[in-house]
């Protein structure tokens, strides 16, 4: 009986298609995507909502998540474009955290600081509001949390970085920040 169970487990383990190691370019692609996204949100290389300037960022994300696409319903809306891009880069960082927990935590901190800085540099108005909603939605609603590391310390660091983006974009203690943090917390439990 034990032999049969052990053979079944061994066969199941061999049949999985999960990668055995982190993609060699993942780390450099993450930092490239962080720099590209920050510049894009600010308006340095096109601007969010123009319907086309996100293509180089999306190409970087698609190297690791080929199914990531900018649907027709998202094109031309700063909030929707930012949401898809932020989700893709966040997923890349969470993927790295599976293999290297602390490196993923540090990358997430860099990413959250870059998002907050980019949002802060936008002039007040509807574009800033749309980008802010897109950033928070990309993190709190669209991100694939199952990609996150199982290492306790790194996981706590990643979660606190993600939650800090919500409060730093919307303002500490605001109703929008509390709601976004609650949505993120409910997905993490």
TIFILO-370385 format. One line per field, with one value per residue: x negated, y, z negated of N, C-alpha, C, O in turn; residue in one letter. Coordinates in pm, 1 decimal. Each point is the difference from the previous one (the first is absolute). Example, Ala and Ser with C-alpha at 12.3 -4.5 7.8 and 13.67 -1.06 7.14 Angstrom:
# residues 2
n_x	c(-1319.0_138.6) .
n_y	c(-569.0_106.9) .
n_z	c(-780.0_138.5) .
ca_x	c(89.0_-82.0) .
ca_y	c(119.0_119.0) .
ca_z	c(0.0_-6.0) .
c_x	c(-90.0_77.0) .
c_y	c(120.0_109.0) .
c_z	c(0.0_-73.0) .
o_x	c(-103.6_-50.9) .
o_y	c(-1.9_110.8) .
o_z	c(-66.5_-16.9) .
aa	c(a_s) .
***
This chain:
# residues 189
n_x	c(-82.6_-123.7_-33.4_170.3_20.4_-128.3_81.7_156.6_-67.1_-72.5_156.4_89.0_-122.0_20.0_181.1_-110.8_171.3_33.5_24.6_-160.1_56.7_-130.9_191.7_-104.2_174.3_42.4_-176.3_-124.7_73.5_-70.1_-211.4_-28.1_61.9_-151.9_-195.5_1.5_2.9_-192.8_-156.4_23.1_-63.5_-220.4_-63.2_-100.7_150.3_10.5_186.0_-25.8_34.6_-224.8_5.2_-148.8_57.8_207.2_22.4_-83.9_145.5_143.8_-105.1_-22.3_173.0_31.5_-152.4_101.0_67.5_-78.3_38.1_-208.3_203.0_-68.8_113.0_117.9_63.1_-172.8_43.9_-201.6_-45.0_14.5_207.4_130.6_-17.8_85.5_219.2_62.6_-8.0_157.2_195.0_11.2_21.0_206.6_128.3_-35.8_103.7_212.1_19.0_-27.8_190.4_106.1_-67.5_97.3_16.2_-192.4_-78.4_90.3_-92.3_-194.7_10.5_50.7_-174.8_-143.7_59.8_-23.0_-207.1_-60.3_76.0_-96.2_-192.2_7.1_53.9_-169.5_-93.4_141.1_14.0_-3.2_107.1_106.6_-128.8_-3.0_165.8_-2.7_-132.6_80.9_152.9_-89.2_-74.4_136.6_85.7_-133.2_4.2_129.8_-13.6_-147.4_-63.7_-178.0_189.0_139.1_12.1_172.0_-160.4_-145.5_-152.8_-34.2_-206.1_-75.4_56.3_-113.5_-197.5_7.1_25.2_-179.1_-137.7_45.1_-44.0_-214.8_-20.2_72.0_-121.6_-150.3_92.8_66.1_-185.5_-179.4_37.9_-127.4_170.4_-61.2_-81.0_142.9_95.4_-114.9_-7.0_179.9_8.4_-120.4_78.8_154.3_-105.8_-31.0_205.0) .
n_y	c(-118.4_-89.1_-223.2_-124.3_-31.9_-158.2_-208.9_-56.6_-58.7_-210.0_-160.0_-26.0_-118.1_-221.0_-66.7_11.4_143.3_-85.3_221.0_-64.2_132.1_104.9_103.4_-112.4_-31.2_-196.5_-112.3_-120.2_-211.5_-136.5_-73.6_-184.1_-205.6_-87.8_-86.6_-210.7_-170.1_-55.4_-112.1_-222.3_-108.9_-35.6_-186.5_-139.1_-148.4_211.7_-88.2_7.4_-199.8_-22.8_-136.9_144.0_180.3_-77.6_89.6_206.2_158.1_95.0_150.8_202.0_142.5_111.6_154.3_156.6_186.4_-200.3_-94.7_50.6_50.3_95.7_-61.4_-120.2_-179.5_-132.1_-104.0_88.2_-199.9_220.5_74.5_33.1_194.2_187.9_27.9_64.9_217.0_142.2_-3.6_110.7_222.8_83.4_1.5_180.7_190.4_32.0_71.9_218.3_114.2_-30.8_147.1_196.7_-160.0_-79.8_-174.1_-196.8_-103.7_-107.3_-207.8_-161.7_-71.4_-147.7_-216.8_-113.8_-71.7_-194.2_-187.9_-79.1_-115.1_-216.0_-155.1_-73.7_-157.6_-157.8_75.4_166.3_-174.5_80.7_158.7_205.1_141.7_102.9_180.9_193.2_112.6_133.5_201.2_169.4_120.0_157.4_184.0_182.4_107.3_153.6_124.9_-65.7_29.1_-81.4_200.0_73.6_151.0_-170.0_90.5_-122.5_-73.8_-181.8_-194.8_-63.4_-100.1_-216.6_-157.6_-47.1_-149.8_-220.2_-109.7_-62.7_-187.0_-194.3_-99.7_-140.4_-194.9_-172.5_-105.0_85.2_-222.5_12.5_135.8_185.1_167.6_134.3_160.8_186.4_155.3_134.1_168.5_186.7_155.0_134.1_165.4_166.8_86.2) .
n_z	c(0.0_-164.4_11.7_-75.1_-221.8_-94.0_21.7_-152.7_-204.2_-24.8_-20.0_-203.7_-145.6_31.2_-113.2_-192.4_25.3_-203.1_22.8_143.0_171.3_-149.2_50.9_163.5_136.0_-99.7_-78.0_141.3_28.5_-163.7_-17.0_124.0_-68.9_-140.5_71.3_79.8_-146.2_-98.9_115.4_-2.4_-185.3_-29.0_106.1_-142.2_-73.1_68.3_84.5_-221.7_96.1_-6.1_-177.7_-85.6_-112.7_4.1_202.9_-17.8_-63.3_143.9_127.8_-93.6_7.8_191.7_-53.7_-124.3_100.7_67.7_-198.3_-63.9_-83.4_190.9_-183.4_146.9_-120.2_57.1_192.3_-42.6_-90.6_-34.3_-31.5_179.2_112.2_-87.8_32.8_203.6_55.8_-73.1_108.8_193.4_-8.9_-25.0_183.8_126.6_-59.7_65.2_210.3_38.8_-31.4_196.2_153.9_41.3_-158.5_-78.6_115.4_-58.1_-178.2_35.3_87.0_-149.9_-118.3_87.9_-3.1_-190.9_-48.4_97.0_-97.6_-185.9_24.7_65.4_-152.6_-126.4_127.7_-72.1_210.5_-149.5_-90.6_180.3_92.8_-92.6_48.1_200.2_18.5_-78.8_121.6_156.9_-68.4_-54.2_167.7_88.8_-130.6_-4.7_196.2_68.2_-173.8_121.4_-115.0_155.6_99.7_-122.8_-44.2_-4.7_138.7_-185.5_-44.4_107.5_-95.0_-182.4_36.0_55.3_-158.4_-125.4_95.6_-10.8_-191.0_-12.5_122.3_-87.9_-160.9_85.3_58.5_-128.3_-66.1_-103.6_-4.2_184.0_48.3_112.9_-124.7_-106.8_125.2_52.4_-162.7_-3.6_149.2_-33.4_-139.9_91.8_104.9_-148.2_-17.7) .
ca_x	c(82.6_-88.2_-72.1_92.8_20.6_-122.7_-12.1_96.5_-52.2_-116.3_50.6_64.2_-105.6_-66.5_92.5_26.6_-71.0_-54.0_-142.2_-88.7_-85.0_43.1_-47.5_-125.4_12.1_112.0_-42.4_-31.2_124.8_80.0_-50.0_26.5_143.0_24.6_-44.0_87.2_133.7_-8.5_-10.6_124.8_106.4_-30.4_18.3_-130.5_-1.2_143.6_68.4_107.8_126.5_-10.5_36.2_-107.5_-134.2_-26.4_-37.9_-130.8_15.5_78.2_-88.6_-85.4_85.0_40.1_-108.8_17.4_142.0_43.6_144.7_35.3_38.7_74.3_124.5_51.9_74.1_-95.5_-78.6_47.9_39.6_-120.0_21.7_-5.6_-134.6_-88.9_35.7_-55.7_-146.1_-38.3_24.2_-102.7_-129.6_14.6_-5.2_-139.7_-71.0_47.4_-62.5_-138.2_-0.6_8.9_-133.5_-91.0_95.7_-43.1_-20.9_134.6_44.2_-71.0_50.4_134.5_-16.7_-42.5_117.4_100.8_-53.5_4.2_140.0_41.7_-70.9_57.4_131.5_-19.8_-53.0_104.2_74.7_135.0_101.2_61.6_-103.4_-59.7_101.0_12.0_-122.2_5.4_96.6_-58.3_-108.0_57.8_75.1_-96.4_-60.4_93.0_103.0_-39.2_-122.8_14.0_-61.6_-51.0_-139.7_-84.9_-84.2_54.0_-89.1_76.5_-55.7_13.8_142.7_42.5_-58.4_72.9_135.6_-2.4_-30.6_121.1_99.3_-44.4_30.5_138.9_13.3_-83.9_62.1_127.6_-11.6_16.1_125.5_116.4_92.5_-48.9_-116.7_47.8_71.3_-98.5_-74.0_90.2_8.8_-127.4_-6.2_92.3_-60.6_-118.8_37.0) .
ca_y	c(118.4_115.6_6.4_49.4_142.1_70.9_1.0_97.4_132.9_23.0_20.9_132.2_101.0_4.7_50.4_143.5_81.8_119.3_16.9_-49.0_110.3_133.2_40.4_74.0_144.4_56.4_111.0_119.9_45.0_68.6_136.1_71.9_31.2_102.5_128.7_34.7_33.9_128.3_102.9_-0.5_61.5_143.4_58.5_11.0_-76.1_-5.7_13.9_-95.5_39.8_36.7_-116.3_-71.1_15.2_-106.4_-123.1_-53.0_-56.1_-122.0_-100.4_-49.9_-83.5_-119.3_-97.2_-89.0_-30.7_19.8_20.0_137.9_76.0_123.6_-17.3_118.7_82.9_72.5_94.0_137.3_41.6_1.9_-87.0_-140.8_-31.9_-2.9_-118.5_-119.6_6.1_-15.7_-140.5_-82.3_17.4_-55.5_-145.7_-36.7_6.8_-111.6_-120.8_-4.0_-26.4_-144.8_-58.0_75.0_74.3_133.2_81.7_39.9_103.6_125.1_48.1_53.9_131.3_90.6_16.7_83.1_136.7_55.4_31.5_116.2_116.9_34.9_58.9_130.1_98.0_40.6_118.9_-29.1_-2.4_-129.4_-96.9_-47.2_-82.7_-125.2_-78.8_-49.0_-110.1_-112.0_-57.8_-73.1_-114.5_-98.6_-69.0_-60.6_-85.5_-79.4_-74.1_-141.9_-16.5_-137.1_-3.8_51.8_-90.4_-57.6_41.2_90.8_136.1_63.9_17.9_116.1_117.9_22.6_44.5_137.5_90.1_13.0_78.7_138.6_71.7_46.0_116.7_110.7_56.8_63.0_79.0_-83.5_12.3_33.2_-111.2_-77.0_-77.3_-108.7_-97.7_-72.5_-87.7_-108.5_-92.4_-72.0_-90.2_-113.1_-91.2_-60.2_-92.7) .
ca_z	c(0.0_-5.1_127.1_101.5_-27.2_32.8_146.6_51.4_-29.4_86.2_135.9_3.5_-5.1_131.0_100.3_-9.6_98.2_-66.6_27.0_-105.4_-44.0_42.3_132.2_-20.0_25.0_-76.3_-86.2_79.6_62.6_-101.8_-20.9_125.0_2.5_-101.9_56.0_112.6_-49.4_-70.0_103.3_76.6_-80.2_-9.4_132.2_64.9_125.2_24.9_-128.1_-23.1_59.2_141.3_79.3_68.4_-55.6_-96.1_71.0_-39.5_-134.5_15.6_59.5_-108.6_-85.8_74.8_2.5_-114.6_-7.0_139.2_11.9_-35.0_119.6_-22.1_73.3_68.1_-95.5_-83.5_79.2_1.9_-134.6_-84.7_-115.6_40.5_47.4_-116.8_-77.1_64.7_-8.6_-140.6_-32.8_64.4_-66.2_-134.5_14.8_25.7_-128.4_-82.1_56.4_-47.5_-144.0_-20.4_10.7_-86.5_-81.2_-42.9_120.3_41.3_-93.4_30.4_128.5_-22.6_-65.0_107.3_85.9_-66.1_-4.9_135.5_31.1_-78.5_52.7_130.5_-24.5_-63.1_95.2_94.8_-44.1_-49.1_103.8_30.2_37.8_-125.2_-67.0_75.4_-21.4_-137.9_-5.9_74.4_-81.3_-112.8_51.7_49.8_-114.4_-95.3_57.9_116.4_-21.7_-31.3_-131.8_-15.2_42.2_-108.0_-77.0_-123.3_-108.9_-85.0_-7.9_131.1_25.4_-78.4_62.9_125.5_-32.9_-53.1_111.8_81.6_-73.8_-13.3_124.6_-7.2_-87.4_48.1_120.4_-35.1_-122.9_-118.5_-72.2_82.9_22.9_114.6_-43.0_-87.9_81.7_80.0_-90.5_-39.8_114.0_4.9_-115.9_19.9_98.2_-58.9_-108.3) .
c_x	c(-87.3_-73.1_89.7_22.8_-124.4_-22.4_96.1_-49.5_-119.1_44.7_64.8_-104.8_-71.3_89.1_25.2_-86.1_-57.7_-148.8_-83.6_-91.1_58.1_-57.0_-123.0_11.7_105.2_-42.1_-28.0_124.5_88.9_-46.3_12.9_146.1_35.1_-37.3_90.6_136.5_0.5_-3.7_131.1_112.4_-20.8_24.7_-129.9_-11.1_143.9_69.5_112.6_129.0_-8.4_22.5_-114.2_-135.2_-36.1_-62.4_-136.0_5.9_73.7_-84.5_-92.8_79.4_32.8_-112.0_19.2_144.9_61.7_149.8_45.2_26.5_74.0_126.2_48.6_75.2_-93.3_-74.2_65.7_48.1_-122.4_15.3_-15.7_-138.0_-97.1_27.5_-62.7_-152.0_-46.8_18.8_-109.0_-134.5_5.4_-6.0_-142.1_-79.0_43.7_-58.1_-145.0_-4.8_15.1_-138.8_-98.5_85.1_-43.3_-27.2_134.8_55.2_-65.5_48.7_138.9_-7.8_-41.6_118.6_103.1_-47.0_6.5_142.9_46.5_-68.1_58.6_135.9_-13.5_-48.8_101.1_69.6_141.4_98.8_47.9_-103.6_-66.4_97.2_14.7_-120.6_-1.1_95.3_-54.3_-110.6_59.1_78.4_-93.7_-61.5_103.9_99.1_-51.2_-121.4_29.4_-77.6_-60.2_-145.8_-95.9_-75.7_73.6_-88.0_67.8_-51.4_17.5_146.0_53.2_-51.9_75.2_139.7_-0.2_-33.3_123.7_105.0_-40.5_29.4_140.6_12.0_-82.9_58.1_126.9_-9.9_33.0_134.6_120.9_85.8_-48.0_-119.2_43.0_69.9_-98.5_-81.1_86.1_13.9_-127.9_-11.2_91.1_-55.0_-119.7_32.6_33.9) .
c_y	c(125.2_18.3_57.1_150.8_80.1_7.1_101.3_142.9_32.9_26.7_137.1_110.5_13.0_64.9_149.7_77.0_126.2_11.8_-40.9_109.3_131.4_29.8_88.8_151.3_67.6_121.3_126.1_53.7_74.4_144.5_85.3_44.4_107.8_137.9_46.0_47.7_134.4_115.4_14.3_67.6_150.9_69.6_14.7_-75.2_-27.1_26.6_-100.9_55.1_37.7_-119.1_-72.1_3.5_-106.0_-123.7_-55.6_-61.8_-133.8_-111.8_-60.1_-93.5_-131.8_-102.2_-103.3_-42.6_23.0_25.9_141.3_78.1_125.7_-12.6_130.0_92.6_84.4_109.8_137.8_51.5_-8.5_-95.5_-147.3_-40.9_-12.6_-125.9_-127.0_-3.4_-22.1_-145.0_-88.9_9.2_-57.5_-152.2_-47.9_-2.4_-113.8_-132.3_-11.2_-35.3_-148.9_-62.5_64.8_97.0_140.9_92.0_47.8_109.4_133.8_59.3_61.4_136.4_105.0_34.5_91.0_145.2_67.4_39.3_125.4_126.8_44.6_66.5_139.7_107.4_43.2_126.0_-40.1_7.3_-140.6_-106.1_-59.9_-91.9_-135.1_-89.9_-58.7_-116.7_-123.5_-69.9_-87.0_-121.1_-108.6_-80.6_-76.6_-98.0_-94.6_-88.9_-144.3_-29.6_-139.7_-13.0_35.8_-111.6_-55.2_35.9_109.9_143.7_74.4_28.2_122.5_128.4_35.8_54.5_143.2_100.6_23.1_85.7_146.6_80.7_57.8_126.0_118.5_64.5_77.1_95.2_-86.9_28.2_34.8_-124.2_-87.1_-87.5_-117.1_-108.3_-83.8_-96.7_-117.4_-102.8_-83.4_-99.2_-121.2_-100.0_-73.3_-103.8_-136.0) .
c_z	c(0.0_131.5_109.7_-17.1_37.3_150.8_62.9_-22.5_88.8_143.3_13.1_-0.3_133.2_104.8_-6.0_99.6_-62.2_30.7_-120.1_-55.0_52.3_138.8_-16.0_18.8_-86.9_-82.6_81.1_70.2_-98.4_-14.6_127.0_4.6_-103.8_55.3_114.0_-49.3_-70.3_100.6_76.6_-77.2_-8.5_133.1_76.8_130.7_41.8_-132.1_-9.2_58.3_146.2_92.7_68.1_-69.8_-103.8_64.5_-41.8_-139.4_8.8_61.7_-105.4_-90.9_69.9_15.8_-110.6_-20.1_137.4_16.9_-36.4_127.9_-43.9_84.8_61.2_-94.8_-86.9_75.4_-1.4_-134.1_-89.5_-117.5_37.4_49.0_-117.0_-82.0_58.3_-13.7_-143.4_-44.4_57.9_-68.9_-141.2_4.4_27.1_-131.3_-91.1_49.0_-47.2_-148.7_-30.2_-4.9_-95.8_-82.3_-35.6_118.8_54.4_-89.5_28.0_132.1_-16.9_-67.0_103.1_89.4_-65.6_-10.6_137.0_38.0_-72.8_51.4_133.5_-17.6_-59.1_95.5_105.0_-50.9_-42.3_116.0_27.9_38.8_-123.7_-73.5_68.9_-18.8_-140.7_-15.2_73.0_-77.9_-109.9_48.2_50.9_-112.3_-80.6_62.7_107.9_-21.1_-39.1_-128.5_-17.5_43.4_-112.8_-71.7_-121.5_-119.7_-80.6_4.5_132.0_31.7_-74.1_63.4_128.7_-28.4_-51.5_109.7_86.0_-70.7_-9.7_126.3_-6.6_-83.9_48.7_125.4_-37.0_-119.1_-119.9_-66.0_83.3_22.3_116.0_-38.1_-87.5_81.0_82.2_-86.1_-44.7_112.2_9.8_-114.8_18.2_100.4_-57.6_-107.1_54.8) .
o_x	c(23.6_-14.0_-45.0_-0.5_10.8_-47.6_-35.0_12.2_-13.2_-56.1_-16.3_15.9_-38.3_-50.3_63.4_-114.2_-39.3_-71.3_42.2_-63.6_83.9_-113.2_-0.1_-78.5_22.3_67.6_48.2_15.6_69.0_81.2_18.5_29.5_85.8_76.9_35.6_53.1_91.6_72.2_41.4_75.4_95.3_39.9_-4.4_-76.2_51.5_-60.9_56.4_35.0_102.6_6.6_24.3_-83.1_-114.9_-36.2_-15.0_-66.8_-38.5_16.1_-26.6_-50.2_-1.8_27.6_-40.2_25.7_61.8_41.8_117.6_-84.3_61.4_-3.1_-36.4_0.4_44.2_-50.8_120.9_40.8_-55.9_-93.1_-68.2_-47.6_-79.4_-93.5_-54.9_-57.1_-93.6_-85.1_-49.4_-64.4_-95.9_-63.3_-40.1_-80.0_-83.0_-32.3_-44.8_-92.2_-44.3_-23.3_-85.4_26.1_74.7_26.6_11.0_65.5_65.2_14.6_32.1_80.2_51.5_19.2_52.3_79.3_31.0_21.4_63.9_63.2_20.2_29.1_74.9_24.9_-26.4_21.3_57.5_-11.5_-30.9_19.6_-25.0_-40.0_7.2_13.9_-38.9_-33.3_20.6_-9.3_-40.9_-9.2_25.3_-26.9_-19.9_46.7_49.8_-18.8_95.6_-120.4_-90.7_-64.4_-120.6_45.2_98.1_36.7_43.1_77.7_42.6_32.0_75.2_72.7_26.7_43.9_85.1_51.8_28.4_62.6_85.6_21.3_22.5_62.0_38.8_-20.9_19.6_84.5_97.7_35.9_110.5_-46.8_9.5_-9.3_-50.8_-16.9_14.7_-29.2_-50.7_1.6_5.8_-42.0_-36.7_28.5_-34.0_-84.7_33.4) .
o_y	c(92.3_112.5_82.1_75.0_107.2_101.5_67.2_84.8_112.9_86.5_67.2_100.6_110.3_57.9_55.0_-36.7_91.7_-100.4_13.9_-19.0_2.3_-37.1_89.6_75.5_120.4_102.8_107.8_121.3_94.6_92.5_121.4_114.5_84.5_95.4_117.6_99.5_80.1_98.6_111.4_78.9_77.2_116.5_72.6_40.2_-110.6_52.7_-43.2_116.0_26.2_17.0_-98.9_-86.7_-5.1_-93.4_-121.9_-100.0_-97.7_-116.6_-120.2_-105.0_-105.7_-115.6_-115.4_-106.4_103.9_55.6_32.8_7.4_4.6_24.1_108.6_121.7_96.6_93.7_12.9_115.7_-107.9_-73.9_-74.8_-108.5_-94.0_-63.8_-81.6_-104.3_-76.6_-55.8_-89.0_-102.2_-62.8_-61.9_-105.4_-90.4_-60.9_-87.1_-108.4_-68.3_-45.8_-94.8_-67.4_113.0_95.0_120.0_112.3_92.8_104.3_121.7_100.5_88.5_111.8_115.8_90.8_92.3_118.7_104.5_87.2_105.2_119.3_100.2_90.7_118.4_92.5_14.7_-94.5_84.9_-93.9_-118.2_-120.4_-104.0_-103.2_-121.2_-115.2_-100.1_-112.6_-122.7_-114.7_-106.6_-118.5_-119.1_-117.6_-91.1_-112.0_-96.0_-26.9_-25.5_-17.6_-100.5_-20.6_-114.2_58.4_-28.3_101.4_92.7_115.5_103.8_79.2_99.0_117.6_96.0_80.0_111.6_113.1_86.0_88.5_121.0_114.7_97.6_114.8_119.2_112.5_88.1_-74.9_115.3_8.3_-113.0_-122.5_-114.6_-111.0_-119.0_-121.9_-111.9_-111.0_-120.4_-121.3_-113.8_-111.8_-119.3_-108.7_-82.5_-90.7) .
o_z	c(77.9_48.0_79.9_97.6_59.6_50.7_97.0_88.3_47.3_67.2_101.8_69.1_39.1_96.3_90.1_27.5_72.2_1.5_-114.8_-103.6_90.1_30.9_-84.4_-57.3_12.3_4.0_-34.8_14.9_38.0_2.2_-8.4_34.2_25.0_-11.5_8.1_49.5_18.7_-14.6_31.8_56.9_10.2_2.9_99.3_87.9_-15.9_-93.1_100.5_-22.0_62.8_121.8_69.2_26.8_-43.7_-71.5_-8.4_-25.9_-64.2_-36.1_2.3_-40.1_-63.0_32.1_14.7_-56.4_23.6_101.6_15.9_89.5_-106.6_120.7_-45.1_18.6_-62.1_-61.6_19.5_-11.1_-19.5_-32.1_-70.1_-33.3_-5.3_-48.5_-74.1_-31.9_-23.1_-69.3_-69.2_-23.7_-44.9_-85.4_-49.4_-24.0_-67.5_-80.7_-37.3_-44.6_-105.4_-75.0_-57.7_41.3_23.3_-7.5_49.2_47.5_-5.3_12.1_63.5_29.6_-0.5_37.2_64.6_18.7_9.4_61.3_58.9_9.0_22.9_65.3_36.2_-22.4_76.7_-120.3_54.0_88.4_-73.4_-28.5_-5.9_-52.2_-66.8_-16.3_-19.0_-63.4_-45.1_0.9_-18.2_-60.8_-21.5_15.9_-30.2_-68.4_11.2_74.7_-72.8_3.7_-81.3_-30.0_13.0_-7.5_-46.1_-114.0_55.0_23.0_1.8_57.8_56.9_8.4_25.1_63.2_38.9_-1.0_39.6_61.9_2.1_-7.3_38.8_42.1_-21.3_22.7_45.9_-16.1_1.1_-24.3_-53.7_-14.0_-6.6_43.9_15.8_-26.4_8.3_42.3_-16.3_-25.3_19.7_20.6_-36.2_-9.9_46.7_-34.2_-76.2) .
aa	c(x_x_x_x_x_x_x_x_x_x_x_x_x_x_x_x_x_x_x_x_x_x_x_x_x_x_x_x_x_x_x_x_x_x_x_x_x_x_x_x_x_x_x_x_x_x_x_x_x_x_x_x_x_x_x_x_x_x_x_x_x_x_x_x_x_x_x_x_x_x_x_x_x_x_x_x_x_x_x_x_x_x_x_x_x_x_x_x_x_x_x_x_x_x_x_x_x_x_x_x_x_x_x_x_x_x_x_x_x_x_x_x_x_x_x_x_x_x_x_x_x_x_x_x_x_x_x_x_x_x_x_x_x_x_x_x_x_x_x_x_x_x_x_x_x_x_x_x_x_x_x_x_x_x_x_x_x_x_x_x_x_x_x_x_x_x_x_x_x_x_x_x_x_x_x_x_x_x_x_x_x_x_x_x_x_x_x_x_x) .
***
